[in-house]
Structures are given as structure tokens and as C-alpha cells.
């Protein structure tokens, strides 16, 4: 494993009875990056995190985290990891502050100043019993406990589940701070705007396999751009451009999506007709994700 790769997973396979949760999954996360981990429910994200935590043992393949085998070296590894689950269960008779302090001792200690700063940022009252907390406040307890640690790697599984938009934005700001400090974050999330806002690279997982990995710019390069144009003169020959989709063309106005390979030819046609206005935008992360998911659905469908 290269020194800049802190999570290196290759060919991971995991069965639960007759169900194959992981089917040869690969994942590499570099030191100091925020890496988005995307996929529909049942894609294998949580199982992958469990293997990394050493709470599940893979049937085949290899997982190395911080140079260690999570199954054999779980105690040493957990001293350098922080984990936030998507569904937090707390000791009901302990206060939120007591839970945070207990987790801190298990992780080798918390930075007290950072702990208090996080409590204020998330507007969490640590004196209340855990049993009185809402789902969002239980999530805040787990976030404060994890983010106040001195961990090198943060494994976050749907970490903002139950938080309001203001708290979500506070969380994003703190993740950016972790990256600035050289920490590594693996962020599994259904909140695509969240991933879009903070992640350096993303991996898209489907049916227990990684189907795409790269920076957001890399992935967007593979996808269609949306183009809206108005020209001085009537457009001609647009129907001959291979790589245009969803075309709506009337007179001198054009709406379409365009594959990267067809962009130059399209612009040539627009220029020949005299461009009056031209708008283009890359696909959002949501469009990238849904595009992969819809492609999988199409490929899996039986022939009519």
C-alpha cells in the first residue's frame, strides 16, 4: 500500500447467508482527503464500513486501514479511528456529556476545548439524559464524540441523519477543517449536496461493487452537459450531430444535453448560425449518481 493511501480495499466479498452484500468491492482513500461513498440502500456501503471497523469479517479480498488488518488489529486500529453510525443508540440513563466523555476515554482522550466548541456549534445540551434526546440530538452526541477525538481517519455513515439544514452546514464546515488539518474522512451519505460540497473524490457503489471512482471533475467529464442556446439564424444540421440527446430544437432556439465528444461539433454549428446567448452547465452530483443507478437498472432489466 502506498504511503499516501490510508484505506486500501481490494476484491472484498461478504455473504450474509445466501445474500451477497459485497461482490469484489475495491476502494482506495488517500491521506488527507474527504472521500464520498455513494450508493443506494443495499449497495454494500455499511457492510464495507463494518469490515473496516473489524466488526465484520470478509469472506474474500483484502482490507487494509492505516497499514493494519481491521480483523486482526482492531484494538490498535480503533485508537486511531473515529466512527459515526447513521442510527445512533446511546445508554439511556447517561447524560449526553457523560456519553461523550466515556467515548473519549475509550478513544484515548478528547481535546476538551474542541469538545466544548463542538457542543456549542451543534447547540447540544450535554446535561440531559440520553433517553430524552431526539434522533437529531442523538446524532449530535455521536458527532461531538467522534470529531473531538484526535483520530487520523473518520468513518462517517450517514452522519447528518436527523439534523436540520443549519446543523448540516456546520458539520460541512467542520469536515473542511478536518481536511485542512490533514485528517482523512470517508463520508457515506445520501445527502448528495453534502458530498458535492465537501468531497475531493467519490466512489459510486452498486450491488456490492465499485462502479466509478474519481474526482467530481473526472466524473462530470464522463457525463452529458446541458446546453441552452439562441442563435441569430435558424440552426441547420443539428440532427446530424452524433452525441446530442433530449434535443428540443425550434427555429433559432436549442435545448439539449451533449456528450463531451460532441461538444466541439455542436459549438461549430451554433457559431455558424451566430450565437446570441449560450448557457451550459455540467451535471450535478445527483445527476451523476442517478445516471449510474438508472444505467444499472436498464442493464439488469430482461429483454422484452
N, C-alpha and C positions, 0 to 999 in steps of 0.2 A: 504494500500500500504506500503510495506517495505521501511525503510528509505534509502536503497541503490537503490531503483527503482525510477527514476525521470519521466519516461514516462510509464504509465500503461494503455493499451488499451485492452478491453475485449469485444468480441462479437459485434464489430462495424458493423452496417448496414447503408447504404446510397443509396437512389434511386435518379436518375435524370429522372423524368418521368417514363417510363417503363424500363429504364436501371438500373440494379443493379450494382452500382460501388463498393460497399463493401458488402460482404456476410458473416458476422460473423468474421471479422478480429481480431486477437489477436497480441499484440506487447508489449514487455517489454524491456525497455532500462535502464541499470544500471548507477548510478552516476559515472562519470569519465571514461566512455568507449566511444570508437568510434564504432558505430553500423552501419553496412551496410544494406541497404534496397533495395533489388533486385527484379526485375520482369520485364516482357515485357511491352510494351506500353499497356495501358488499364487495367493493373493488379490491380490498385487502389492505387498506391503509392502517387500520388499528391493529391487525394481526402483525404487520411489519413492525410497528412500534413495540408491540409486546415481545417480539423476538429481540429487538434492540435493547429492551429493558431486562431481558433474561427471565421473563415470566412465562414465555412460551418457547419451546424448543423446535427448531426447524427440522423437517424430515430430510431435507437435502439442501445443498447450496452452502454458502458461507456468509456470515455476518461478522464484520469487524468494526468496533466502535472505539475510537481513541487507542487503536492498536491492540484491543483486547477482545476476547471471545465473550459475548454477553452471558452465555450459559455457564461457562466455567469461572468467569471473573466478575460475577455480578456485584459482589460486595465492594471490590475495588472500583468498579465502574460507577456504581451509584454515588460514590463520594465525589464524582466529577460531572454528574448529570443532574439535570432538573427536569421534572415531568409534570405536565398539567393535563389531566384527562378531560374529556368533554362532558362527562357526567360525574360530578364530584359528590362523594359520600364522606361525611365528617362524623366525628364522635359527638353524639347529640348533647352530652352533658358538659362538654368543654366549651369555653368561650372561643370565639374566632381567634383572639390573640393567643390563647393557650395552644390552639391547634398550630398556628403559625410558628410559635416558639418550639413546640415539640418537633415539628418538621425541620426546623432549623437545627436543632440538636442532632437529629438523625443525619442531616447533611453536613455536619461538621461545623455548624455555626452560621449565623446570619450577620450581615452588616446592619447594626441597629439603626444607623442614620438612614440607610436605604429602606429598611423595613418601615420606618415611620413616614418617610417620604411617599412610599407606595400606598400606605394606609390613607394618607391624605389625598393622594391622586385619585384613588378609587372610591373615596368617600365611604370608607368601611368603618363601622363602629366595632372595635375589637372586644368590647366588653359584653356583648350579647352572646347568649348561649347559641351554639350551632343549630340546635333544633328549631330556633325561631327564624333562621335565615331563609330568604327566598332562594330560588335557584341561582339567580344572578349574584347574590351575596355569597353563596357557597363557592361560586366560580371565582369571585374576588379573593376569597381566602386562599384558594389553591394558587392563584396568580401571584399574590403577595409572597406566599411561602416559597414559590419557585424563583421569582425574579429577585428576591432579596438574598438569594444564595450566591456563592462565588463559583457557580458551575461554569464549566467550559462549553458544554453542549446543552441546549434546551430543546426538549422534545415536547411539542405543544399540539395536542389533539383536540381540535375544535375549541380553542382556549377562550373565545369570547361568547360562547353559548350562553344566552340569558342576559348578556349585558346590553345596556341601552347604547344608542349611537355615540353619545358623548364619551362614554367609557371605552367604547371600541376605538375611538380616535386616540384616547390617552394610551391605550395599550399599544397602538401602532407606533406612537411616538417613542415609547419605551423600547420597543423592538429595534427601532432605528438606533437608539442609544446603545443597545447591546452590540449591534454590528460595529458601531464606531469604536467600541471597547475591544473589538477583536473576538467577541463570542460567536458561537455558531448556533443557528436556530433552524430546526426543521419544523415547519408550520403546516399541519394538516388542517384544512379549513374548507367549509362550504361557502364562506363569505368571499366571493371572488374579488370583490372590490378591495378587501383586506389584503389578499395575496398580491393583487395588482399594485397596491400602494407600497408594500414593504419588501417584496421578494426580489432577489437578484436573479435567481433561476427557478424554474419549476419542473416538476416531473408529473406527468399525467399517467394515472394507473387505471387499468381496466381489466376486470376478470383475473386479478392476481398477477398481472404483467405490467411492466412499464412500457407504454406505447410511444412516449415522446418525452424528451428531456432537452432543456436549453434555456437560454435567457429569453425574456419576453420578446426582445427584438428578434432573436433567432426564430422563435415560433411564429411570430407575426409575419416574418418573411415568407413562411410557407403557405400563408393563407391569403385569401382574396381581400383586396381593398374595395371600399365603397367609393364610387365616383359619381358626382352630380355635376353636369356641365351645361352651359348655354353658349351657343356659337352664333356668329353673325349670319352665316348662311346655313342652308339645310345640309345636314350631315349625309354623306354618301359612303357606302361600303362598310358600314359598321357591322352588318350581318356577316361579313367575310372575316372578321377578326376572331381567330380561334383563341378562346380563353376568357371570353366575356360570358357572364351569367346574369340571370334575373334582369334582362335588358328591357327597359321601357324607353322607347325612342319615338318622339313625335316632333316632326319638323326640325327645329334647331335646339331641342332640349333632350338631354340624355341622362337617364338614371341607370346604373348598372353596378355589378361587382366584377372585379377583374383579377385574374391570376397574375402574379408577378411577371411571368414570361411574356404576357401580352400588353404590359403597360406601355412600353415604347411605341408599339404599333398603334395603340389607342390614342396616345398623345399626338402622334403624327396626323391621324385623321382629324382630331379636334383642331390642331393648328392649321390644317389646310382649310378648314371651314371658318377660321377666325374665332379664337376663344374670347368670349365676353366675360364669363365667370367660370371658375373651375374649383370645385371642392373635392377633397379626397381625405379619407381617414383610414388608419389601419384598424384591424378588428380588435375589439376589446378582449380581455382575457375570458370573459364569459362566452363570447362567440367562438374563441379557440376551443374552449372546453366542450361546449355543446356540439361544435363541429366534429370533434373526435368521437364524442358519445353517439351522435347520430350516424356517423360512418360505421361505427361498430354495430349499431342496430341494423343498418342496411345490410352489412356483410353477413350478419348472423341470420337474417331472415331467409326462410326457404324459398326456392324458386317457385314462381306461380305455375 
